[in-house]
Amino acid sequence: MVSKQPRKQRKARGTAPLHVKQKYMKAPLSKDLRSKYGRNATVSVGDTVQVMRGDHAGTKGLVEGASLKTGMVVIEGVYVTKADGTEVPRPLYPSNLMITSLDLNDKQRESRLLKSR
């Protein structure tokens, strides 16, 4: 970051280009995945994650969506009930998650994970 001021940090993070925002979409890996792929990886649709912080801590689920624009991830089974009784997905920051299993259907992803280690 360029500044210590929180308002400038928030602005820099919000107006960052997509190639920088991609780095914000990383989450720590579980202990068994760390030995092979390193400390963290980018969260993508199809990964299985566990929520580590917040009201839904301990919940495991499949990643249904990931948005670079907002920097948030939507997980299957993590919902919030609105005042009218409807349930809506609760977006979470990737830093509050832990990846427990990777979706390695894409061979390029596996090679990128091994190369970045």
N, CA, C and O atoms as a GROMACS GRO file, in nm:
protein
  468
    1MET      N    1   0.083  -0.118   0.000
    1MET     CA    2   0.000   0.000   0.000
    1MET      C    3   0.088   0.125   0.000
    1MET      O    4   0.202   0.123   0.046
    2VAL      N    5   0.032   0.229  -0.051
    2VAL     CA    6   0.105   0.354  -0.064
    2VAL      C    7   0.098   0.436   0.063
    2VAL      O    8   0.194   0.504   0.098
    3SER      N    9  -0.014   0.431   0.132
    3SER     CA   10  -0.036   0.519   0.246
    3SER      C   11  -0.076   0.439   0.369
    3SER      O   12  -0.118   0.323   0.358
    4LYS      N   13  -0.062   0.501   0.486
    4LYS     CA   14  -0.110   0.440   0.610
    4LYS      C   15  -0.256   0.473   0.635
    4LYS      O   16  -0.321   0.407   0.716
    5GLN      N   17  -0.307   0.573   0.567
    5GLN     CA   18  -0.444   0.619   0.591
    5GLN      C   19  -0.545   0.518   0.538
    5GLN      O   20  -0.540   0.481   0.421
    6PRO      N   21  -0.637   0.472   0.623
    6PRO     CA   22  -0.734   0.372   0.581
    6PRO      C   23  -0.819   0.414   0.462
    6PRO      O   24  -0.852   0.331   0.377
    7ARG      N   25  -0.854   0.544   0.454
    7ARG     CA   26  -0.938   0.586   0.342
    7ARG      C   27  -0.865   0.572   0.209
    7ARG      O   28  -0.925   0.539   0.107
    8LYS      N   29  -0.733   0.598   0.210
    8LYS     CA   30  -0.655   0.584   0.087
    8LYS      C   31  -0.632   0.436   0.054
    8LYS      O   32  -0.626   0.398  -0.063
    9GLN      N   33  -0.619   0.353   0.156
    9GLN     CA   34  -0.604   0.210   0.133
    9GLN      C   35  -0.732   0.152   0.072
    9GLN      O   36  -0.726   0.072  -0.022
   10ARG      N   37  -0.848   0.193   0.126
   10ARG     CA   38  -0.976   0.147   0.071
   10ARG      C   39  -0.993   0.192  -0.073
   10ARG      O   40  -1.038   0.115  -0.158
   11LYS      N   41  -0.956   0.316  -0.100
   11LYS     CA   42  -0.969   0.368  -0.236
   11LYS      C   43  -0.877   0.293  -0.332
   11LYS      O   44  -0.918   0.260  -0.443
   12ALA      N   45  -0.754   0.267  -0.290
   12ALA     CA   46  -0.659   0.195  -0.375
   12ALA      C   47  -0.707   0.054  -0.405
   12ALA      O   48  -0.692   0.005  -0.517
   13ARG      N   49  -0.764  -0.010  -0.306
   13ARG     CA   50  -0.814  -0.147  -0.324
   13ARG      C   51  -0.937  -0.149  -0.413
   13ARG      O   52  -0.953  -0.239  -0.496
   14GLY      N   53  -1.024  -0.051  -0.397
   14GLY     CA   54  -1.147  -0.045  -0.476
   14GLY      C   55  -1.126  -0.007  -0.620
   14GLY      O   56  -1.199  -0.053  -0.707
   15THR      N   57  -1.028   0.078  -0.647
   15THR     CA   58  -1.004   0.126  -0.783
   15THR      C   59  -0.887   0.053  -0.850
   15THR      O   60  -0.842   0.095  -0.957
   16ALA      N   61  -0.839  -0.053  -0.790
   16ALA     CA   62  -0.725  -0.127  -0.847
   16ALA      C   63  -0.765  -0.194  -0.978
   16ALA      O   64  -0.882  -0.230  -0.995
   17PRO      N   65  -0.672  -0.212  -1.070
   17PRO     CA   66  -0.701  -0.285  -1.193
   17PRO      C   67  -0.721  -0.434  -1.164
   17PRO      O   68  -0.681  -0.484  -1.059
   18LEU      N   69  -0.784  -0.504  -1.257
   18LEU     CA   70  -0.820  -0.644  -1.235
   18LEU      C   71  -0.700  -0.734  -1.208
   18LEU      O   72  -0.712  -0.829  -1.130
   19HIS      N   73  -0.586  -0.707  -1.271
   19HIS     CA   74  -0.471  -0.795  -1.247
   19HIS      C   75  -0.419  -0.781  -1.104
   19HIS      O   76  -0.354  -0.872  -1.054
   20VAL      N   77  -0.447  -0.669  -1.039
   20VAL     CA   78  -0.411  -0.652  -0.898
   20VAL      C   79  -0.520  -0.712  -0.809
   20VAL      O   80  -0.489  -0.774  -0.708
   21LYS      N   81  -0.646  -0.692  -0.847
   21LYS     CA   82  -0.757  -0.747  -0.768
   21LYS      C   83  -0.753  -0.900  -0.764
   21LYS      O   84  -0.802  -0.961  -0.670
   22GLN      N   85  -0.695  -0.961  -0.867
   22GLN     CA   86  -0.683  -1.107  -0.870
   22GLN      C   87  -0.601  -1.157  -0.751
   22GLN      O   88  -0.627  -1.266  -0.700
   23LYS      N   89  -0.504  -1.080  -0.707
   23LYS     CA   90  -0.421  -1.118  -0.594
   23LYS      C   91  -0.499  -1.115  -0.463
   23LYS      O   92  -0.464  -1.186  -0.368
   24TYR      N   93  -0.605  -1.032  -0.457
   24TYR     CA   94  -0.688  -1.024  -0.337
   24TYR      C   95  -0.781  -1.144  -0.323
   24TYR      O   96  -0.843  -1.162  -0.218
   25MET      N   97  -0.793  -1.226  -0.426
   25MET     CA   98  -0.885  -1.339  -0.426
   25MET      C   99  -0.818  -1.468  -0.378
   25MET      O  100  -0.868  -1.577  -0.404
   26LYS      N  101  -0.708  -1.456  -0.308
   26LYS     CA  102  -0.639  -1.575  -0.258
   26LYS      C  103  -0.687  -1.610  -0.118
   26LYS      O  104  -0.724  -1.524  -0.038
   27ALA      N  105  -0.685  -1.741  -0.090
   27ALA     CA  106  -0.724  -1.792   0.041
   27ALA      C  107  -0.621  -1.897   0.083
   27ALA      O  108  -0.562  -1.962  -0.003
   28PRO      N  109  -0.600  -1.914   0.213
   28PRO     CA  110  -0.505  -2.015   0.258
   28PRO      C  111  -0.552  -2.156   0.225
   28PRO      O  112  -0.672  -2.182   0.218
   29LEU      N  113  -0.457  -2.245   0.205
   29LEU     CA  114  -0.487  -2.385   0.177
   29LEU      C  115  -0.487  -2.465   0.306
   29LEU      O  116  -0.425  -2.425   0.405
   30SER      N  117  -0.558  -2.578   0.306
   30SER     CA  118  -0.557  -2.666   0.423
   30SER      C  119  -0.419  -2.730   0.436
   30SER      O  120  -0.339  -2.726   0.343
   31LYS      N  121  -0.393  -2.788   0.552
   31LYS     CA  122  -0.259  -2.841   0.580
   31LYS      C  123  -0.215  -2.948   0.482
   31LYS      O  124  -0.098  -2.953   0.444
   32ASP      N  125  -0.307  -3.036   0.438
   32ASP     CA  126  -0.268  -3.142   0.345
   32ASP      C  127  -0.240  -3.087   0.205
   32ASP      O  128  -0.158  -3.145   0.133
   33LEU      N  129  -0.305  -2.977   0.164
   33LEU     CA  130  -0.278  -2.918   0.034
   33LEU      C  131  -0.152  -2.832   0.034
   33LEU      O  132  -0.088  -2.815  -0.069
   34ARG      N  133  -0.116  -2.778   0.150
   34ARG     CA  134   0.002  -2.691   0.159
   34ARG      C  135   0.130  -2.762   0.120
   34ARG      O  136   0.218  -2.702   0.059
   35SER      N  137   0.141  -2.889   0.155
   35SER     CA  138   0.265  -2.961   0.126
   35SER      C  139   0.290  -2.974  -0.024
   35SER      O  140   0.405  -2.980  -0.067
   36LYS      N  141   0.183  -2.976  -0.104
   36LYS     CA  142   0.200  -2.992  -0.247
   36LYS      C  143   0.196  -2.860  -0.324
   36LYS      O  144   0.272  -2.841  -0.419
   37TYR      N  145   0.107  -2.767  -0.283
   37TYR     CA  146   0.081  -2.648  -0.364
   37TYR      C  147   0.128  -2.517  -0.302
   37TYR      O  148   0.115  -2.413  -0.367
   38GLY      N  149   0.181  -2.517  -0.183
   38GLY     CA  150   0.225  -2.393  -0.122
   38GLY      C  151   0.125  -2.341  -0.019
   38GLY      O  152   0.036  -2.415   0.024
   39ARG      N  153   0.139  -2.216   0.019
   39ARG     CA  154   0.062  -2.160   0.131
   39ARG      C  155  -0.080  -2.121   0.095
   39ARG      O  156  -0.172  -2.147   0.173
   40ASN      N  157  -0.101  -2.057  -0.022
   40ASN     CA  158  -0.235  -2.012  -0.059
   40ASN      C  159  -0.258  -2.026  -0.208
   40ASN      O  160  -0.165  -2.052  -0.285
   41ALA      N  161  -0.384  -2.010  -0.248
   41ALA     CA  162  -0.421  -2.022  -0.389
   41ALA      C  163  -0.542  -1.934  -0.416
   41ALA      O  164  -0.614  -1.897  -0.323
   42THR      N  165  -0.563  -1.902  -0.541
   42THR     CA  166  -0.678  -1.823  -0.580
   42THR      C  167  -0.804  -1.908  -0.572
   42THR      O  168  -0.806  -2.021  -0.619
   43VAL      N  169  -0.908  -1.853  -0.512
   43VAL     CA  170  -1.036  -1.923  -0.499
   43VAL      C  171  -1.106  -1.917  -0.634
   43VAL      O  172  -1.117  -1.810  -0.693
   44SER      N  173  -1.155  -2.032  -0.682
   44SER     CA  174  -1.230  -2.033  -0.807
   44SER      C  175  -1.353  -2.120  -0.791
   44SER      O  176  -1.364  -2.200  -0.698
   45VAL      N  177  -1.446  -2.104  -0.884
   45VAL     CA  178  -1.572  -2.178  -0.880
   45VAL      C  179  -1.541  -2.327  -0.889
   45VAL      O  180  -1.464  -2.370  -0.974
   46GLY      N  181  -1.602  -2.406  -0.801
   46GLY     CA  182  -1.581  -2.550  -0.798
   46GLY      C  183  -1.493  -2.596  -0.684
   46GLY      O  184  -1.493  -2.715  -0.651
   47ASP      N  185  -1.419  -2.506  -0.622
   47ASP     CA  186  -1.338  -2.542  -0.505
   47ASP      C  187  -1.428  -2.567  -0.385
   47ASP      O  188  -1.537  -2.510  -0.376
   48THR      N  189  -1.383  -2.650  -0.293
   48THR     CA  190  -1.452  -2.669  -0.166
   48THR      C  191  -1.378  -2.590  -0.062
   48THR      O  192  -1.256  -2.603  -0.048
   49VAL      N  193  -1.451  -2.508   0.013
   49VAL     CA  194  -1.390  -2.421   0.112
   49VAL      C  195  -1.459  -2.437   0.246
   49VAL      O  196  -1.571  -2.486   0.255
   50GLN      N  197  -1.389  -2.394   0.351
   50GLN     CA  198  -1.445  -2.392   0.486
   50GLN      C  199  -1.437  -2.248   0.535
   50GLN      O  200  -1.334  -2.182   0.521
   51VAL      N  201  -1.548  -2.200   0.592
   51VAL     CA  202  -1.552  -2.064   0.646
   51VAL      C  203  -1.481  -2.065   0.781
   51VAL      O  204  -1.512  -2.148   0.867
   52MET      N  205  -1.386  -1.974   0.799
   52MET     CA  206  -1.306  -1.971   0.920
   52MET      C  207  -1.345  -1.859   1.016
   52MET      O  208  -1.315  -1.867   1.135
   53ARG      N  209  -1.412  -1.755   0.967
   53ARG     CA  210  -1.447  -1.639   1.048
   53ARG      C  211  -1.594  -1.603   1.026
   53ARG      O  212  -1.653  -1.635   0.923
   54GLY      N  213  -1.651  -1.536   1.125
   54GLY     CA  214  -1.785  -1.482   1.111
   54GLY      C  215  -1.893  -1.573   1.164
   54GLY      O  216  -1.866  -1.673   1.231
   55ASP      N  217  -2.018  -1.538   1.134
   55ASP     CA  218  -2.134  -1.612   1.183
   55ASP      C  219  -2.141  -1.753   1.128
   55ASP      O  220  -2.197  -1.842   1.193
   56HIS      N  221  -2.084  -1.776   1.010
   56HIS     CA  222  -2.093  -1.907   0.946
   56HIS      C  223  -1.965  -1.988   0.962
   56HIS      O  224  -1.940  -2.080   0.885
   57ALA      N  225  -1.884  -1.956   1.062
   57ALA     CA  226  -1.757  -2.026   1.083
   57ALA      C  227  -1.780  -2.175   1.101
   57ALA      O  228  -1.870  -2.217   1.173
   58GLY      N  229  -1.698  -2.254   1.033
   58GLY     CA  230  -1.709  -2.398   1.040
   58GLY      C  231  -1.788  -2.459   0.926
   58GLY      O  232  -1.783  -2.580   0.905
   59THR      N  233  -1.861  -2.378   0.852
   59THR     CA  234  -1.942  -2.428   0.741
   59THR      C  235  -1.853  -2.464   0.623
   59THR      O  236  -1.764  -2.386   0.586
   60LYS      N  237  -1.876  -2.581   0.564
   60LYS     CA  238  -1.805  -2.622   0.444
   60LYS      C  239  -1.902  -2.618   0.327
   60LYS      O  240  -2.021  -2.648   0.342
   61GLY      N  241  -1.851  -2.580   0.212
   61GLY     CA  242  -1.937  -2.575   0.096
   61GLY      C  243  -1.858  -2.553  -0.032
   61GLY      O  244  -1.739  -2.524  -0.030
   62LEU      N  245  -1.929  -2.568  -0.142
   62LEU     CA  246  -1.872  -2.551  -0.275
   62LEU      C  247  -1.882  -2.405  -0.316
   62LEU      O  248  -1.983  -2.339  -0.286
   63VAL      N  249  -1.781  -2.353  -0.382
   63VAL     CA  250  -1.784  -2.214  -0.428
   63VAL      C  251  -1.876  -2.206  -0.549
   63VAL      O  252  -1.853  -2.272  -0.650
   64GLU      N  253  -1.981  -2.125  -0.537
   64GLU     CA  254  -2.077  -2.108  -0.646
   64GLU      C  255  -2.042  -1.991  -0.736
   64GLU      O  256  -2.073  -1.992  -0.855
   65GLY      N  257  -1.978  -1.889  -0.680
   65GLY     CA  258  -1.944  -1.772  -0.759
   65GLY      C  259  -1.831  -1.694  -0.695
   65GLY      O  260  -1.814  -1.695  -0.573
   66ALA      N  261  -1.754  -1.627  -0.779
   66ALA     CA  262  -1.645  -1.542  -0.731
   66ALA      C  263  -1.642  -1.418  -0.818
   66ALA      O  264  -1.640  -1.428  -0.941
   67SER      N  265  -1.643  -1.301  -0.756
   67SER     CA  266  -1.647  -1.175  -0.829
   67SER      C  267  -1.520  -1.095  -0.804
   67SER      O  268  -1.489  -1.061  -0.689
   68LEU      N  269  -1.447  -1.066  -0.910
   68LEU     CA  270  -1.328  -0.983  -0.898
   68LEU      C  271  -1.367  -0.838  -0.869
   68LEU      O  272  -1.297  -0.767  -0.798
   69LYS      N  273  -1.480  -0.796  -0.924
   69LYS     CA  274  -1.523  -0.657  -0.907
   69LYS      C  275  -1.547  -0.624  -0.760
   69LYS      O  276  -1.503  -0.520  -0.712
   70THR      N  277  -1.617  -0.714  -0.689
   70THR     CA  278  -1.646  -0.690  -0.548
   70THR      C  279  -1.544  -0.754  -0.456
   70THR      O  280  -1.535  -0.716  -0.339
   71GLY      N  281  -1.467  -0.850  -0.506
   71GLY     CA  282  -1.369  -0.919  -0.424
   71GLY      C  283  -1.433  -1.018  -0.328
   71GLY      O  284  -1.376  -1.049  -0.224
   72MET      N  285  -1.552  -1.068  -0.362
   72MET     CA  286  -1.628  -1.156  -0.274
   72MET      C  287  -1.652  -1.292  -0.340
   72MET      O  288  -1.645  -1.307  -0.462
   73VAL      N  289  -1.680  -1.391  -0.254
   73VAL     CA  290  -1.706  -1.527  -0.296
   73VAL      C  291  -1.841  -1.571  -0.240
   73VAL      O  292  -1.872  -1.541  -0.124
   74VAL      N  293  -1.920  -1.642  -0.321
   74VAL     CA  294  -2.049  -1.696  -0.275
   74VAL      C  295  -2.032  -1.847  -0.259
   74VAL      O  296  -1.981  -1.915  -0.348
   75ILE      N  297  -2.076  -1.898  -0.142
   75ILE     CA  298  -2.058  -2.039  -0.109
   75ILE      C  299  -2.194  -2.106  -0.091
   75ILE      O  300  -2.287  -2.048  -0.035
   76GLU      N  301  -2.202  -2.227  -0.141
   76GLU     CA  302  -2.324  -2.307  -0.127
   76GLU      C  303  -2.349  -2.336   0.022
   76GLU      O  304  -2.260  -2.384   0.092
   77GLY      N  305  -2.469  -2.306   0.069
   77GLY     CA  306  -2.504  -2.334   0.208
   77GLY      C  307  -2.484  -2.218   0.303
   77GLY      O  308  -2.517  -2.230   0.421
   78VAL      N  309  -2.432  -2.106   0.255
   78VAL     CA  310  -2.413  -1.988   0.339
   78VAL      C  311  -2.514  -1.882   0.294
   78VAL      O  312  -2.495  -1.814   0.193
   79TYR      N  313  -2.620  -1.871   0.372
   79TYR     CA  314  -2.729  -1.780   0.338
   79TYR      C  315  -2.763  -1.691   0.457
   79TYR      O  316  -2.730  -1.723   0.571
   80VAL      N  317  -2.828  -1.578   0.427
   80VAL     CA  318  -2.878  -1.486   0.528
   80VAL      C  319  -3.028  -1.471   0.503
   80VAL      O  320  -3.071  -1.460   0.389
   81THR      N  321  -3.106  -1.471   0.610
   81THR     CA  322  -3.250  -1.456   0.597
   81THR      C  323  -3.286  -1.308   0.604
   81THR      O  324  -3.247  -1.238   0.697
   82LYS      N  325  -3.359  -1.262   0.503
   82LYS     CA  326  -3.402  -1.123   0.499
   82LYS      C  327  -3.526  -1.105   0.587
   82LYS      O  328  -3.583  -1.203   0.635
   83ALA      N  329  -3.568  -0.982   0.606
   83ALA     CA  330  -3.681  -0.951   0.693
   83ALA      C  331  -3.810  -1.013   0.642
   83ALA      O  332  -3.898  -1.046   0.722
   84ASP      N  333  -3.824  -1.029   0.510
   84ASP     CA  334  -3.947  -1.088   0.456
   84ASP      C  335  -3.943  -1.241   0.453
   84ASP      O  336  -4.037  -1.304   0.405
   85GLY      N  337  -3.834  -1.301   0.504
   85GLY     CA  338  -3.825  -1.447   0.514
   85GLY      C  339  -3.750  -1.514   0.402
   85GLY      O  340  -3.726  -1.635   0.409
   86THR      N  341  -3.714  -1.442   0.297
   86THR     CA  342  -3.641  -1.504   0.187
   86THR      C  343  -3.493  -1.517   0.224
   86THR      O  344  -3.439  -1.436   0.299
   87GLU      N  345  -3.430  -1.620   0.169
   87GLU     CA  346  -3.288  -1.642   0.193
   87GLU      C  347  -3.208  -1.596   0.073
   87GLU      O  348  -3.243  -1.626  -0.041
   88VAL      N  349  -3.102  -1.522   0.099
   88VAL     CA  350  -3.014  -1.474  -0.007
   88VAL      C  351  -2.872  -1.519   0.026
   88VAL      O  352  -2.836  -1.531   0.143
   89PRO      N  353  -2.789  -1.545  -0.078
   89PRO     CA  354  -2.651  -1.586  -0.052
   89PRO      C  355  -2.573  -1.477   0.019
   89PRO      O  356  -2.593  -1.358  -0.008
   90ARG      N  357  -2.486  -1.518   0.109
   90ARG     CA  358  -2.404  -1.424   0.186
   90ARG      C  359  -2.264  -1.423   0.126
   90ARG      O  360  -2.191  -1.521   0.140
   91PRO      N  361  -2.224  -1.313   0.057
   91PRO     CA  362  -2.089  -1.308   0.002
   91PRO      C  363  -1.984  -1.293   0.113
   91PRO      O  364  -2.007  -1.225   0.212
   92LEU      N  365  -1.871  -1.358   0.094
   92LEU     CA  366  -1.763  -1.356   0.194
   92LEU      C  367  -1.632  -1.318   0.127
   92LEU      O  368  -1.611  -1.342   0.008
   93TYR      N  369  -1.543  -1.257   0.205
   93TYR     CA  370  -1.410  -1.228   0.155
   93TYR      C  371  -1.326  -1.356   0.156
   93TYR      O  372  -1.338  -1.436   0.249
   94PRO      N  373  -1.243  -1.377   0.055
   94PRO     CA  374  -1.161  -1.499   0.048
   94PRO      C  375  -1.065  -1.516   0.165
   94PRO      O  376  -1.028  -1.628   0.199
   95SER      N  377  -1.023  -1.406   0.228
   95SER     CA  378  -0.930  -1.417   0.339
   95SER      C  379  -0.993  -1.484   0.460
   95SER      O  380  -0.922  -1.529   0.550
   96ASN      N  381  -1.126  -1.490   0.465
   96ASN     CA  382  -1.197  -1.554   0.575
   96ASN      C  383  -1.228  -1.701   0.547
   96ASN      O  384  -1.302  -1.764   0.622
   97LEU      N  385  -1.173  -1.754   0.441
   97LEU     CA  386  -1.199  -1.892   0.400
   97LEU      C  387  -1.071  -1.973   0.402
   97LEU      O  388  -0.961  -1.917   0.406
   98MET      N  389  -1.085  -2.106   0.400
   98MET     CA  390  -0.971  -2.196   0.384
   98MET      C  391  -1.011  -2.298   0.277
   98MET      O  392  -1.116  -2.361   0.287
   99ILE      N  393  -0.928  -2.313   0.177
   99ILE     CA  394  -0.956  -2.407   0.068
   99ILE      C  395  -0.923  -2.547   0.117
   99ILE      O  396  -0.810  -2.575   0.157
  100THR      N  397  -1.023  -2.636   0.114
  100THR     CA  398  -1.002  -2.773   0.159
  100THR      C  399  -0.982  -2.870   0.043
  100THR      O  400  -0.917  -2.973   0.059
  101SER      N  401  -1.038  -2.838  -0.074
  101SER     CA  402  -1.010  -2.919  -0.192
  101SER      C  403  -1.019  -2.832  -0.317
  101SER      O  404  -1.109  -2.748  -0.330
  102LEU      N  405  -0.926  -2.854  -0.407
  102LEU     CA  406  -0.916  -2.774  -0.528
  102LEU      C  407  -0.987  -2.843  -0.644
  102LEU      O  408  -0.986  -2.966  -0.653
  103ASP      N  409  -1.048  -2.764  -0.732
  103ASP     CA  410  -1.108  -2.815  -0.854
  103ASP      C  411  -0.999  -2.814  -0.961
  103ASP      O  412  -0.968  -2.709  -1.017
  104LEU      N  413  -0.942  -2.931  -0.988
  104LEU     CA  414  -0.829  -2.939  -1.081
  104LEU      C  415  -0.868  -2.996  -1.216
  104LEU      O  416  -0.786  -3.062  -1.281
  105ASN      N  417  -0.993  -2.971  -1.259
  105ASN     CA  418  -1.035  -3.018  -1.392
  105ASN      C  419  -0.956  -2.946  -1.502
  105ASN      O  420  -0.936  -3.002  -1.609
  106ASP      N  421  -0.913  -2.824  -1.474
  106ASP     CA  422  -0.833  -2.746  -1.567
  106ASP      C  423  -0.686  -2.778  -1.541
  106ASP      O  424  -0.634  -2.745  -1.434
  107LYS      N  425  -0.618  -2.840  -1.636
  107LYS     CA  426  -0.478  -2.879  -1.618
  107LYS      C  427  -0.387  -2.758  -1.608
  107LYS      O  428  -0.282  -2.766  -1.544
  108GLN      N  429  -0.424  -2.646  -1.669
  108GLN     CA  430  -0.343  -2.525  -1.659
  108GLN      C  431  -0.338  -2.474  -1.515
  108GLN      O  432  -0.236  -2.422  -1.471
  109ARG      N  433  -0.449  -2.490  -1.444
  109ARG     CA  434  -0.452  -2.443  -1.306
  109ARG      C  435  -0.353  -2.521  -1.219
  109ARG      O  436  -0.281  -2.462  -1.138
  110GLU      N  437  -0.350  -2.652  -1.237
  110GLU     CA  438  -0.258  -2.732  -1.158
  110GLU      C  439  -0.113  -2.695  -1.188
  110GLU      O  440  -0.031  -2.686  -1.097
  111SER      N  441  -0.081  -2.674  -1.315
  111SER     CA  442   0.056  -2.637  -1.350
  111SER      C  443   0.091  -2.500  -1.295
  111SER      O  444   0.205  -2.478  -1.253
  112ARG      N  445  -0.006  -2.404  -1.294
  112ARG     CA  446   0.019  -2.273  -1.236
  112ARG      C  447   0.043  -2.282  -1.084
  112ARG      O  448   0.129  -2.213  -1.030
  113LEU      N  449  -0.034  -2.368  -1.018
  113LEU     CA  450  -0.016  -2.385  -0.873
  113LEU      C  451   0.120  -2.444  -0.841
  113LEU      O  452   0.186  -2.401  -0.747
  114LEU      N  453   0.162  -2.542  -0.919
  114LEU     CA  454   0.292  -2.604  -0.896
  114LEU      C  455   0.406  -2.508  -0.930
  114LEU      O  456   0.510  -2.510  -0.864
  115LYS      N  457   0.387  -2.426  -1.033
  115LYS     CA  458   0.493  -2.333  -1.074
  115LYS      C  459   0.507  -2.218  -0.974
  115LYS      O  460   0.618  -2.172  -0.949
  116SER      N  461   0.394  -2.172  -0.917
  116SER     CA  462   0.400  -2.059  -0.824
  116SER      C  463   0.458  -2.098  -0.690
  116SER      O  464   0.493  -2.012  -0.610
  117ARG      N  465   0.470  -2.225  -0.664
  117ARG     CA  466   0.525  -2.274  -0.538
  117ARG      C  467   0.669  -2.248  -0.535
  117ARG      O  468   0.736  -2.282  -0.438
   0.00000   0.00000   0.00000
